[in-house]
Amino acid sequence: MHRAGRRAIVAVVTLCWLAVGCAPSAPSAPSGPAAPPPPPPSFTLVAGGDELVHPAVAAQALADGRGTHDFVPQLAGLAPLIGGADLALCHLETPLAPPGGPYAGWPSFDAPPELARSLAAVGFDGCSTASNHALDQGTAGVDRTLATLDAAGLRHAGTARSPAEAASTTFYDVRGVRVAHLSATYGLNGDVVPRGGSVALLDPAAVLAAAARARAAGAAVVVLSAHWGTQNDPTPNDEQLRLAPELLASPDIDLIIGHHAHVVQPFERIGDEWVAYGLGNQLADQETPGTDDGALARFTFGVGPDGRWRVTRAEYVPTWIDVGPPIRVRDVTDAPPGSPAAASRDRTDARVATRGALAAGLTRG
């Protein structure tokens, strides 16, 4: 080829490389298997039993804190389970006292306010506060308790400082999912509620109205903490067995978590939804047999074919209050045979299963 001709070809190729879209396409990569689809959206919710600060529990916190109350060492054994959840809810059964006290145990509780900070430190996001002891220190105790929870960064449901707060809904943004938390109690140890909405009562019409408001405000999941049942009785009472299906029949309530009995009660699947009738004590010091047992409930929520969020996996982790000394709450899933911890686990295993929960899919976490 003539030298001029070669220069012309080189010039054309050079211009082609400089021109947008003129570069030669890269060789196509060999086709492989398609990337797997992303997992369906889900989140986990963990709920603990009663936080009931008897004098021995407060004394242990004071000893652990070397002069200031620190409840973290008593609860630290559960921190990986609590902190590992996308949403963790506690049940604060008692009012919180002013800094420095005075403190009180049964029958009119007033717990050290450092409990709130300790609950947050082990991973809880918020607490239900409606209980038969909610008014042990009057409405001043309600106000103080909620202010202390606010300062610790814990949200709360079930008690209120004003009618407006009572009418509001407690929401959590859980991995982009709007979750509402409701809390209500069967009663108040005979106390009359002196201020409208100080404590939410377990009246079905009121609970269903609150759940409907939560759903209308955009809740994808509505969880109810119910303070109910008969103390020290592992069998749900007539009120529990009547209210659970009545409340879960509503499209506005997705899960019920129960408290108050101080012993573990069964889990049950009702239709496509779950109720944990009673999670026992998480932190307490009672002498009645079985009151050292607890169940940490863990529910995984996912989206069903109809687009609604539902529980897709129900689990429990057996816990035990080792009164020591020192007092420590333990995960007793792998407790050695023949030990007091194993006896606690075996009681919990038996009690959660009495209403067909294992056949319905409940597993020990």
C-alpha atoms as one frame of an Amber mdcrd trajectory, in Angstrom:
protein
   0.000   0.000   0.000   1.118   3.564  -0.729   2.555   5.406   2.249  -0.073
   8.202   1.910  -2.844   5.627   1.937  -1.534   4.141   5.196  -1.454   7.627
   6.764  -5.072   8.198   5.743  -6.175   4.939   7.353  -4.285   5.809  10.574
  -5.947   9.236  10.631  -9.410   7.736  10.264  -8.747   5.209  13.052  -7.402
   7.949  15.334 -10.492  10.090  14.787 -12.684   7.089  15.406 -11.066   6.481
  18.825 -11.550  10.132  19.748 -15.189  10.189  18.669 -17.864   9.366  21.191
 -19.320   5.937  20.610 -16.710   4.952  18.033 -14.507   2.796  20.282 -14.670
  -0.879  19.569 -16.922  -2.759  21.978 -15.246  -4.987  24.523 -15.642  -8.688
  24.087 -18.770  -9.912  25.832 -18.161 -11.715  29.107 -19.291 -15.280  29.253
 -22.800 -15.490  30.651 -23.024 -17.066  34.110 -25.829 -17.888  36.460 -28.106
 -14.980  37.321 -27.492 -13.265  40.663 -29.828 -14.609  43.356 -32.743 -12.339
  44.211 -32.333 -10.261  47.382 -33.782 -11.860  50.518 -37.304 -10.766  51.383
 -37.459  -7.881  53.850 -37.643  -8.886  57.498 -36.883  -7.700  61.010 -36.594
  -9.260  64.464 -38.378  -8.182  67.633 -37.233  -9.333  71.075 -39.330  -8.879
  74.218 -38.361  -9.585  77.822 -40.302 -10.397  80.959 -41.073  -8.254  83.986
 -38.487  -5.810  85.349 -39.482  -5.894  89.011 -36.944  -4.298  91.340 -37.192
  -5.865  94.775 -34.810  -4.670  97.521 -32.314  -7.480  96.889 -32.111  -6.518
  93.194 -31.540  -2.864  94.080 -28.904  -3.838  96.662 -27.077  -5.933  94.078
 -27.116  -3.011  91.637 -25.657  -0.768  94.318 -22.896  -3.275  95.047 -22.123
  -3.694  91.352 -22.030   0.066  90.865 -19.818   0.579  93.944 -21.974   3.276
  95.388 -24.292   4.016  92.479 -26.962   1.684  91.107 -25.814  -0.234  88.044
 -28.136  -2.973  86.808 -26.052  -3.819  83.731 -24.036  -6.620  85.388 -27.258
  -8.387  86.373 -28.594  -8.235  82.793 -25.338  -8.479  80.827 -25.824 -12.186
  80.102 -28.790 -11.305  77.890 -27.196  -8.313  76.173 -26.139 -10.224  73.009
 -29.724 -11.414  72.497 -31.289  -8.046  73.270 -28.765  -5.938  71.379 -28.854
  -8.319  68.414 -32.527  -7.629  67.723 -33.773  -4.978  65.332 -36.280  -3.905
  67.999 -36.076  -4.818  71.692 -38.914  -4.090  74.135 -38.829  -4.411  77.921
 -41.641  -4.346  80.455 -41.010  -1.832  83.230 -43.503  -2.828  85.900 -42.601
  -0.270  88.548 -42.281   3.513  88.861 -38.818   5.063  89.034 -37.811   7.130
  92.064 -35.989  10.471  92.126 -32.167  10.296  92.106 -31.044   9.221  95.552
 -34.419   7.782  96.483 -36.111   6.970  98.689 -36.632   3.552  97.119 -39.349
   1.045  97.907 -40.260  -2.554  97.132 -43.555  -4.374  97.366 -46.347  -3.408
  97.830 -45.715   0.125  96.468 -42.612   0.043  94.313 -40.251   2.926  93.601
 -37.113   1.720  91.809 -33.744   3.454  91.386 -33.830   5.641  88.249 -30.499
   4.189  87.056 -32.507   1.168  85.921 -33.570   3.107  82.802 -30.003   3.817
  81.749 -29.050   0.186  82.387 -31.932  -1.129  80.265 -30.795   1.084  77.404
 -27.190  -0.018  77.877 -28.018  -3.711  77.381 -29.860  -2.914  74.156 -33.512
  -2.187  74.845 -35.151   0.408  72.600 -38.244   1.015  74.694 -40.544  -0.299
  77.417 -44.186  -0.952  78.108 -45.187   0.796  81.329 -48.870  -0.021  81.915
 -49.080  -2.310  84.957 -50.964  -2.790  88.190 -48.069  -0.955  89.907 -47.973
   2.003  87.501 -49.671   4.297  90.038 -47.780   3.088  93.102 -46.320   6.603
  93.422 -49.293   8.446  91.963 -49.255  10.533  88.829 -46.059  12.231  90.051
 -44.444   8.798  89.797 -45.787   8.380  86.267 -44.403  11.752  85.209 -41.017
  11.094  86.797 -40.747   7.616  85.295 -41.448   8.804  81.770 -39.042  11.723
  82.088 -36.347   9.293  83.258 -37.002   6.964  80.326 -36.851   9.928  77.951
 -33.478  10.958  79.379 -32.162   7.420  78.877 -33.281   7.385  75.235 -35.979
   4.766  75.817 -39.403   5.140  74.256 -42.446   4.085  76.228 -46.082   3.096
  75.873 -48.899   2.539  78.353 -48.681   5.531  80.698 -48.885   9.238  79.962
 -48.325  12.686  81.412 -51.247  14.330  79.640 -54.375  13.418  77.694 -52.561
  14.386  74.497 -49.715  11.987  75.258 -52.230   9.272  76.135 -53.881   9.698
  72.725 -50.564   9.538  70.851 -48.962   6.374  69.490 -45.447   5.133  70.176
 -43.738   4.352  66.868 -40.417   2.785  65.953 -38.706   2.875  62.566 -37.359
  -0.668  62.304 -35.260  -1.150  59.168 -37.636   1.180  57.374 -40.771  -0.503
  58.772 -43.140   1.571  60.900 -43.931  -0.421  64.071 -46.447   0.747  66.683
 -46.257  -0.337  70.322 -49.315  -0.324  72.582 -49.459  -1.214  76.282 -52.411
  -1.732  78.630 -53.124  -3.281  82.028 -56.022  -5.265  83.455 -56.142  -3.037
  86.557 -54.349  -0.844  89.085 -54.534  -2.627  92.451 -57.729  -0.750  93.200
 -56.261   2.689  92.520 -58.506   5.152  90.729 -56.904   6.846  87.752 -56.976
  10.497  88.846 -56.020  11.989  85.508 -57.386  11.063  82.131 -55.157   8.587
  80.344 -52.498   8.266  83.053 -52.542   4.502  82.563 -54.030   2.631  79.611
 -56.493  -0.032  80.707 -57.054  -3.331  78.951 -60.525  -2.472  77.711 -61.003
  -4.206  74.345 -62.824  -1.293  72.711 -60.165   1.195  73.814 -57.302  -1.069
  72.742 -58.839  -1.722  69.338 -59.456   1.997  68.837 -55.802   2.724  69.662
 -54.679   0.013  67.259 -56.888   1.426  64.501 -55.374   4.887  65.042 -51.891
   3.400  64.816 -52.737   1.629  61.575 -54.298   4.771  60.131 -51.101   6.643
  61.003 -49.081   4.265  58.855 -48.140   1.379  61.150 -47.192  -1.719  59.195
 -47.045  -3.747  62.434 -48.920  -3.165  65.713 -47.650  -4.891  68.868 -49.650
  -4.961  72.118 -48.050  -5.499  75.520 -50.810  -6.830  77.788 -50.451  -6.789
  81.574 -52.861  -9.551  82.527 -53.252 -13.028  83.964 -53.158 -14.512  87.457
 -49.992 -14.083  89.463 -47.856 -17.216  89.902 -50.172 -19.275  87.675 -48.576
 -20.729  84.517 -52.014 -21.327  82.988 -53.728 -18.415  81.185 -56.898 -17.342
  82.958 -60.345 -16.866  81.445 -59.739 -13.199  80.649 -56.558 -13.968  78.746
 -58.182 -16.787  76.801 -61.121 -14.534  75.923 -59.189 -11.400  75.011 -56.372
 -12.948  72.963 -58.541 -14.223  70.085 -60.830 -11.196  70.310 -57.945  -8.753
  69.912 -56.037 -10.774  67.326 -59.199 -11.078  65.225 -58.769  -7.390  64.465
 -56.699  -6.613  61.351 -55.038  -3.879  63.405 -53.173  -6.028  65.989 -50.386
  -8.357  64.855 -48.815  -9.677  68.079 -49.586  -9.797  71.815 -46.838  -9.987
  74.435 -48.038 -10.781  77.968 -46.767  -9.840  81.432 -47.760  -9.857  85.117
 -47.998 -13.565  86.109 -44.280 -13.607  87.110 -44.054 -17.196  85.861 -43.743
 -18.351  82.263 -47.026 -18.985  80.471 -47.607 -20.588  77.056 -47.206 -19.188
  73.575 -50.043 -19.816  71.134 -50.648 -19.278  67.453 -54.149 -17.995  66.761
 -54.793 -17.953  63.023 -51.698 -16.367  61.479 -50.755 -14.427  64.614 -49.074
 -15.137  67.929 -49.632 -14.433  71.590 -47.058 -14.990  74.322 -49.381 -15.097
  77.326 -46.651 -14.448  79.892 -42.871 -14.114  79.718 -42.259 -14.538  83.445
 -39.749 -12.380  85.294 -36.663 -11.036  83.610 -35.249  -9.338  86.711 -36.813
  -9.824  90.144 -36.323 -11.509  93.504 -39.389 -13.470  94.546 -39.567 -16.626
  96.638 -42.461 -18.326  94.851 -41.257 -21.345  92.818 -40.976 -20.563  89.118
 -40.637 -16.800  89.537 -36.923 -17.012  88.705 -37.834 -18.347  85.243 -38.247
 -16.208  82.168 -38.655 -16.454  78.426 -37.071 -13.946  76.086 -39.423 -13.945
  73.083 -38.015 -13.406  69.606 -40.302 -12.918  66.623 -39.185 -12.499  63.025
 -41.546 -10.481  60.842 -41.739 -10.713  57.066 -44.069  -9.712  54.264 -46.734
 -12.240  53.289 -48.133 -12.875  49.805 -50.876 -10.341  50.517 -48.316  -7.623
  51.262 -48.998  -7.603  55.013 -46.291  -7.979  57.647 -46.659 -11.099  59.790
 -44.638 -13.234  62.163 -42.712 -15.717  60.032 -40.736 -17.271  62.878 -41.513
 -17.524  66.600 -38.780 -18.367  69.099 -38.103 -18.240  72.815 -34.891 -18.233
  74.808 -35.197 -19.625  78.359 -33.698 -17.329  81.006 -33.096 -17.794  84.708
 -32.474 -15.381  87.574 -29.506 -16.868  89.408 -29.861 -15.287  92.855 -26.227
 -16.113  93.602 -24.913 -14.077  95.185 -24.337 -12.166  93.007 -27.695 -11.939
  91.259 -27.260 -12.582  87.542 -29.785 -13.242  84.764 -28.614 -16.087  82.556
 -29.447 -17.576  79.173 -29.925 -21.221  80.186 -30.360 -22.722  76.731 -27.225
 -24.829  77.175 -27.375 -25.330  80.954 -25.668 -28.537  82.136 -28.028 -31.410
  82.998 -28.946 -31.682  86.643 -28.203 -28.028  87.447 -30.744 -25.515  88.834
 -30.371 -23.634  85.537 -31.369 -26.752  83.593 -34.372 -27.263  85.870 -35.470
 -23.713  85.077 -35.027 -24.328  81.349 -37.037 -27.540  81.545 -39.896 -25.766
  83.302 -39.929 -23.075  80.654 -39.754 -25.611  77.826 -42.804 -27.368  79.244
 -44.839 -24.256  79.974 -44.455 -22.477  76.634 -45.750 -25.589  74.862 -49.008
 -26.305  76.663 -51.235 -24.715  74.015 -49.810 -26.346  70.906 -47.094 -23.788
  70.161 -44.429 -26.316  69.177 -46.673 -27.930  66.586 -47.498 -24.433  65.299
 -43.816 -23.659  64.718 -42.424 -22.244  67.980 -38.772 -23.144  68.494 -36.247
 -22.622  71.236 -33.878 -19.926  69.990
